[in-house]
Amino acid sequence: LAGSLNNFKKPAIRTTLSTPGLELEADMHKTEDSLIINSIKGKYLGIRFNSSGDVLFQGSQTPVFNINAHASLSLEDVLKDLPEGPEKALAPLNLKGIVTLSADIDGHSFDWKDWRIHSEITSPVIRIMGYKLTDFKIIGEEIFGKVKNLTLDGQFYAGTLHALGNVNLLQHNMPYDLALNIENTDLHQFKLDSPLKMQDLNGKFFLTFIGHGSASDFKNTLSATGALSIRNGYLGEFDMFKGLLSVLNDALHLGGIMITDVAANFTIENQKINTEDLRLKGPTLGLLGKGWVGFDQTCDLNITVDLGSSIVPDIAHDLLQSVGVHIYDKITAPKFKKKISMPQVINSLIKKLWQ
């Protein structure tokens, strides 16, 4: 079609085309120096589309075109028909849902790398890696193969999600920058779509994240810094926290201990989330932690008691200061190793006796 536009002689052009994977119906009008596209509609690889616009001819120069396009598509159907490279890169995201696309396209050639595109993508519900995002909306611009100021907004389990990013589609590894913010996500609703669905989990989740990497190899190239928190929660049924509290109760005999709040600054590198200041807090006891959690759902964390935020008798401070817990292996079935510094405990008892 692109190669034959200059050869049209009739002012009115109406045509249909049907081949495996493609259905096309066009209604166009040819003038002396332009082609007016009243409508080009059809279906391609499961994508239903409708477009209009015009193409301006400039003698021997490349035509200039301005097209407005609309499309409706199923993410599952489109992704399975992508070339192997993009399909492999996007497969881990497990994208599902029906989306609507509107785009204004202009350019001086039929090579997409020379286009300017302003687009808007919306969907009532999509799923990413099994998790649900509602009232989904993306607005972005592609200028000569580079996606700039791409914004994403949506509702994420009664909370809000906002992201801003850039992607270079011209480079083979498709490098990107991404800033992400999640606020007030309801963990009780979130757990129903997660491996935690059988556990009692409540609270509000917050996340701030700034990262970069390669879209063609997301897991191996992601590098980021961020902060997360859980507020006013009930987290005692989460396997990691349940085991941790059980070990502390056995070691300290403090009675029922709860974790209601979590906070941490973190970095991401080499498929690991690293933190030096994990903070766990309950009504009577505060805990500090450092270590890492891997993308493969393994972990290695060391937890100690935060005496500054624990409501315990002064006489117990020395004992608490000597107790630590090592959490390791799979997050879904973590192992715990209690660590007590006996020399420190003995020295503390001797000091108490001499006072």
LINLIN-V9018 format. One record per pair of residues at least 12 apart in sequence whose ideal C-beta (glycine too) atoms are under 7 Angstrom apart, sorted by the first residue. I is the first residue (numbers start at 1). GAP is how many residues later the second one is. D is the distance in Angstrom with one decimal. If there is no record, write none. Layout:
{{I,GAP,D} {I,GAP,D}}
//
This chain:
{{2,108,4.3} {5,30,5.8} {5,50,6.2} {5,58,6.5} {6,51,6.2} {8,22,4.8} {10,20,6.6} {11,18,6.1} {11,19,5.1} {12,17,5.8} {13,13,6.8} {13,15,4.3} {13,16,7.0} {13,17,6.2} {14,12,6.8} {14,13,5.3} {21,23,6.7} {21,24,5.6} {22,20,6.9} {22,22,5.2} {23,19,4.5} {23,20,4.5} {24,18,4.1} {25,16,5.5} {25,17,5.7} {26,14,4.7} {27,12,4.7} {33,23,6.5} {33,24,5.2} {34,20,5.5} {34,21,6.3} {34,22,5.0} {34,23,6.4} {35,19,6.5} {35,20,4.3} {36,18,5.3} {37,14,6.9} {37,15,5.3} {37,16,5.0} {37,17,6.3} {38,14,6.2} {39,13,5.7} {45,33,6.6} {45,36,4.6} {46,27,6.3} {46,28,5.9} {46,31,3.6} {46,32,6.2} {47,24,5.4} {47,26,4.3} {47,31,6.3} {48,23,6.5} {48,24,4.9} {49,20,6.3} {49,21,6.7} {49,22,4.2} {50,20,5.1} {51,16,5.5} {51,17,6.4} {51,18,4.0} {51,19,7.0} {52,16,5.6} {53,12,6.6} {53,13,5.0} {53,14,3.7} {53,15,5.5} {54,12,5.8} {62,46,5.1} {62,47,4.9} {64,44,5.5} {65,41,6.6} {65,42,6.3} {66,40,4.6} {67,38,4.5} {68,36,5.6} {69,34,4.9} {69,36,6.4} {70,31,6.9} {70,32,5.3} {71,30,4.4} {72,26,6.9} {72,28,5.3} {73,26,6.1} {74,24,5.7} {75,20,4.4} {75,21,5.8} {75,22,5.3} {75,24,6.4} {75,51,6.8} {76,20,5.5} {79,16,6.1} {85,131,6.9} {89,126,6.0} {89,127,4.7} {92,126,6.7} {92,127,6.8} {93,35,5.6} {93,36,5.9} {94,35,5.3} {94,36,6.3} {95,31,6.9} {95,33,6.1} {96,30,6.7} {96,31,4.4} {97,26,5.2} {97,28,5.8} {97,29,3.3} {97,30,6.0} {98,25,6.3} {99,22,5.4} {99,23,6.8} {99,24,4.3} {99,27,6.7} {100,22,5.2} {100,23,6.9} {101,18,6.4} {101,20,5.2} {102,17,6.8} {102,18,4.9} {103,14,5.6} {103,15,6.8} {103,16,4.0} {104,14,4.8} {105,12,5.1} {113,31,6.4} {113,32,4.4} {113,57,6.4} {114,30,6.3} {115,27,6.9} {116,27,5.4} {117,24,6.8} {117,25,4.3} {118,23,5.3} {119,21,5.8} {120,19,5.2} {121,17,4.3} {122,14,6.5} {122,15,5.0} {123,13,4.4} {130,63,5.8} {131,62,5.4} {132,61,6.0} {133,21,4.4} {133,23,5.8} {133,28,6.5} {134,20,6.3} {134,21,4.5} {135,19,5.5} {135,20,4.9} {136,18,4.5} {137,16,5.1} {137,17,6.7} {138,12,6.7} {138,13,6.9} {138,14,5.0} {139,12,5.2} {145,24,4.9} {145,25,4.0} {146,22,5.2} {146,23,6.8} {146,24,6.8} {147,19,6.3} {147,20,4.3} {147,22,6.5} {148,18,5.4} {150,14,7.0} {150,15,4.8} {150,16,6.6} {150,17,7.0} {151,13,5.4} {156,26,6.0} {156,29,5.3} {157,28,4.9} {157,29,5.0} {157,32,4.3} {157,33,4.5} {158,26,6.9} {158,27,6.9} {158,28,4.1} {158,31,5.8} {159,23,6.2} {159,24,5.5} {159,25,3.8} {159,26,3.6} {159,27,6.5} {160,23,5.2} {160,24,6.6} {161,21,5.2} {162,19,4.9} {163,15,6.4} {163,16,6.6} {163,17,4.6} {164,15,4.8} {165,12,6.0} {165,13,4.3} {167,48,6.1} {173,41,4.0} {173,43,4.8} {173,44,6.9} {174,40,6.2} {174,41,3.9} {174,42,5.2} {175,39,5.7} {176,36,6.5} {176,37,6.5} {176,39,5.3} {177,35,4.7} {178,33,5.3} {178,34,6.9} {179,31,5.0} {180,27,7.0} {180,29,4.2} {181,27,5.5} {182,23,6.7} {182,24,6.5} {182,25,4.3} {183,23,5.6} {184,20,5.2} {185,19,6.8} {185,20,4.2} {186,18,6.8} {187,14,5.1} {187,15,5.9} {187,16,4.7} {187,18,5.5} {187,43,6.9} {187,46,6.5} {188,13,6.4} {188,14,4.9} {195,137,6.8} {196,42,6.8} {199,38,4.1} {199,39,6.0} {200,34,6.4} {200,37,4.1} {201,33,7.0} {201,34,6.6} {201,36,6.3} {201,37,6.2} {202,31,5.4} {202,32,4.3} {203,27,4.6} {203,28,6.3} {203,29,5.9} {203,30,2.3} {203,31,6.7} {203,32,6.7} {204,26,7.0} {204,27,5.0} {204,28,6.2} {205,25,5.5} {206,22,6.6} {206,23,4.7} {207,19,6.6} {207,21,4.7} {208,18,5.4} {208,19,5.1} {209,15,5.8} {209,17,3.9} {210,14,6.2} {210,15,5.8} {210,16,6.5} {211,12,6.1} {211,13,3.0} {211,57,6.6} {219,52,5.9} {219,76,5.9} {220,51,6.7} {222,46,5.7} {223,45,6.3} {223,46,5.5} {224,43,6.9} {224,44,4.2} {225,42,5.3} {226,40,5.7} {227,37,7.0} {227,38,4.9} {228,36,5.8} {228,38,6.9} {229,33,6.3} {229,34,4.3} {230,31,6.3} {230,32,4.2} {231,30,5.7} {232,28,6.4} {233,27,5.4} {233,28,6.7} {234,26,6.8} {235,24,4.7} {235,27,7.0} {236,22,5.8} {236,23,6.4} {239,93,6.4} {239,94,6.9} {239,95,6.2} {240,87,6.3} {240,91,6.2} {240,94,5.2} {241,18,5.2} {243,91,5.8} {243,93,5.0} {244,59,6.2} {244,81,5.9} {244,83,6.4} {244,92,6.7} {245,12,5.0} {245,14,7.0} {247,78,5.2} {247,89,4.9} {247,91,5.3} {248,77,6.8} {251,72,5.5} {251,87,5.6} {251,89,6.7} {252,67,6.9} {252,68,6.7} {252,71,6.5} {254,31,6.9} {254,58,6.9} {257,25,6.0} {257,27,6.6} {257,28,5.2} {258,24,4.2} {258,25,6.1} {259,21,5.1} {259,23,5.1} {260,21,6.6} {260,22,5.4} {260,23,7.0} {261,20,4.3} {262,18,5.7} {263,16,4.7} {264,13,6.3} {264,14,4.4} {264,15,6.6} {265,12,5.7} {271,23,6.0} {271,24,4.2} {272,20,4.6} {272,22,5.0} {273,19,6.2} {273,20,4.8} {274,18,4.7} {275,15,6.2} {275,16,7.0} {276,14,4.9} {278,12,6.4} {281,28,6.1} {284,26,6.8} {284,27,4.8} {285,20,6.9} {285,25,4.8} {286,20,3.7} {286,23,3.2} {286,24,5.1} {287,16,5.4} {287,17,7.0} {287,18,6.1} {287,19,5.8} {288,16,5.3} {288,18,4.7} {289,12,5.3} {289,13,6.4} {289,14,4.5} {290,12,5.9} {293,38,6.7} {297,33,5.9} {297,34,4.8} {297,35,6.3} {298,31,6.4} {298,32,5.9} {299,28,6.1} {299,29,6.4} {299,32,5.4} {299,35,6.5} {300,28,5.0} {301,26,4.4} {302,22,6.1} {302,24,5.6} {303,21,6.4} {303,22,4.5} {303,24,6.6} {304,20,4.8} {305,15,4.3} {305,16,6.9} {305,18,6.2} {307,13,6.2} {307,14,6.4} {318,27,6.9} {318,30,3.5} {319,26,6.1} {322,18,5.7} {322,19,4.2} {322,22,4.4} {322,23,5.1} {323,17,5.5} {324,15,4.2} {325,13,5.9} {325,14,6.8} {326,13,6.2}}
//
